[in-house]
Amino acid sequence: MNHRRSGTVQAVSEGRQEAIIRADEDGADILAPYAELRDSDPEPSALRTGERVTYMREEQSRGPIARDICR
């Protein structure tokens, strides 16, 4: 069952346009592509280390990916 999860941004790669989120639920590291960032700002800023976010988790063969990321 899919439900929104929460976590904290642990690392950011501006060059790759992605971040790593540490999940509150199980401590897993989740890849967070910037393309999945949902922001009310028409020009959203990059994610920042330490920032709290919510997201939907999708399991993939390479590991979990964050989808529909919200601040």
Secondary structure, 3 states (H helix, E strand, C coil): CCCCEEEEEEEEECCCCEEEEEECCCCCEEEEEHHHEECCCCCCCCCCCCCEEEEEEEEECCEEEEEEEEC
